[in-house]
Amino acid sequence: MAAASAAAAGAGAAPQGPGAGGTRARYRRILRFAGWNLAVTWFYELLLPRIGLARVAERTRAKRMQRFARRFHGLAVELGGLMIKVGQFMSSRLDVLPPEITKELEGLQDEVPAVPFPLIRQLAEAELGVPLERAFAWVDEVPVAAASLGQAHRARLSSADAAETGLDAVVLKVQRPGIDEIVTVDLAALRRVGGWLSHVRLVSSRVDAPALVEEFAATSLEEIDYLHEAASSERFAAEFAGDARVGVPTVVWERTTRRVLTLEDVTAIKITDAAALAAAGIDPASVAPVFAAVMFDQLFTHGFFHADPHPGNIFVTPRPAADSGATDASGAADASGADPAHPFTLTFIDFGMMGTVPPGTRSGLRKMLIAAASRDGKGLVAAAQDLGVLLASADTRELERALTQLFARFGGMGFAELREVDQREFADFGAEFGHVIRSLPFQLPENFLLIIRAMSLTSGVCSALDPSFNLWDSVEPYAQRLIREERGNVAQDFGSQALSNLGLLWRMPARMDALLTSIDEGRVAVSVPGLERRIGRLERAAGRLGSALVFGSLLIAGALVRLTDEVFGTVLMVVSVLPLLHALFSGRRR
């Protein structure tokens, strides 16, 4: 235990504080934070609306979000590890999360407390097997970046290595000492929280929380293996070879191990640094569609994508005027529909978190993109069923109608335009659309966590670059290109459909015979699910109302009695928790 405590303390995330240096203390700290905030959310967002106090929840929501973000920011900076990754995700959702959260957490993107250089030196020399002075001509002791799992320092290769690799300036990336133990503890805590969520029907009916945690765990373990990151970097570079829009640093394999990674120094302008972009003669608004198109290519064409494209992992590198006429890999205008003569390159770094899209999933995503660009509600629903996001047995007529209305009203609007829409219109449509969504068996398939993360970060970065950015301007030309590519497979698809229809005709007589036999034997049941659901909801609502009244009565009675009989009054107040729990959780059954 002492060794584990020392490793955790040596991680350099920040001083842990008295009594919080060991792995058990870290584990309990995360669980206490998660448990308390889940309880607060259940109370305000589920219980209060059920007993007619929805306005109280709405009135306090902004302050609660700000308070939560401030507390999580403190927890993440103090503990480091995977807590930083969670905060990075939330801070990037500029298009969805309110500014109370994103503003408070934006410092977590690339501002993490640094590890003292002597600890970095000790780990690097143990990994490389030689003193740093022999491995490098120079290493800057001040880190250029301190991330949640590792730390980067500028360096210069020795003359021999420079002659062999053709590189001079490099970045030496070293893992935080003790990060293996920290990741193990954080994953154990997240697995526990995932187990809690699996017992909440509102969550478990939509997503397999434990499976998502395991997917996140696999990705995190890959991220602390720098040999895996180096291989992913080279694969990404091969995917975009010859594409002038994308740059990737070269790996110095001679100075790379599982815990030490040496890369070409490609430091340039941070993608969301509007002032630096303008000073370099680059309009930030012109970067957004190029970035979106590159991310589309990764997801829908290559099937191998950067799953952590937050602003700290993407540089905008100005290109010399002589290179401004370069085109993309196809020799034509890129998928964004913009002029291919971009005066910059998007340079990606940090390939520790990468995702792959299986061919079947990629096909479904392409269909979904084409349907969205075509404002085709029915096609979008069909694509969701193909992907497994929506069960094929669902009655989708109301969803198709709602999506058609959504496209008609909001489909062509950018982020800034949406903010100008009357909030009452949003509320009315959201209430109707939300009812439709809740009534259908939506779920989050496996292997979707990284896809959602990548697209969420992409949307957030584009909105930060250009508040008036309209995603449709990038989606529609890209979808048109996909449609042209799909036409080449029409004959093959037609042949497959013909074979499927022949098989259906072949099986039809046997199926009809089985159906008639069931009717003849009286084994065909008829139900009215809509009526049954309404009756069930009324029964549960009555039960919850009764429990809420009992809860209030016991709580008030306990408070009054406690003035004269402290023990009995306290007992009444504690017992009131039982009907409260019933009112809170009985509605989970559908």
Secondary structure as UniProt FT lines:
FT   HELIX           2..9
FT   TURN            10..11
FT   TURN            18..19
FT   HELIX           23..42
FT   HELIX           43..47
FT   HELIX           48..50
FT   TURN            51..52
FT   HELIX           54..79
FT   HELIX           82..92
FT   TURN            94..96
FT   HELIX           99..105
FT   HELIX           106..108
FT   TURN            109..110
FT   HELIX           117..128
FT   HELIX           132..135
FT   STRAND          136..139
FT   STRAND          145..146
FT   STRAND          150..157
FT   HELIX           159..165
FT   STRAND          169..175
FT   TURN            177..178
FT   HELIX           179..198
FT   HELIX           201..204
FT   TURN            205..206
FT   HELIX           209..223
FT   HELIX           226..239
FT   TURN            240..242
FT   TURN            244..245
FT   STRAND          246..247
FT   HELIX           253..255
FT   STRAND          260..264
FT   STRAND          269..270
FT   TURN            271..272
FT   HELIX           274..279
FT   TURN            280..281
FT   HELIX           284..296
FT   HELIX           297..302
FT   STRAND          304..306
FT   HELIX           311..313
FT   STRAND          314..318
FT   HELIX           321..323
FT   TURN            324..325
FT   TURN            329..330
FT   TURN            335..336
FT   STRAND          344..348
FT   STRAND          354..356
FT   HELIX           359..373
FT   TURN            374..375
FT   HELIX           377..387
FT   TURN            392..393
FT   HELIX           397..410
FT   TURN            411..412
FT   HELIX           415..419
FT   HELIX           423..438
FT   TURN            446..447
FT   HELIX           449..465
FT   TURN            467..468
FT   HELIX           471..487
FT   TURN            488..489
FT   HELIX           490..520
FT   TURN            521..522
FT   HELIX           529..561
FT   TURN            562..564
FT   HELIX           566..575
FT   HELIX           577..585
FT   HELIX           586..588
//
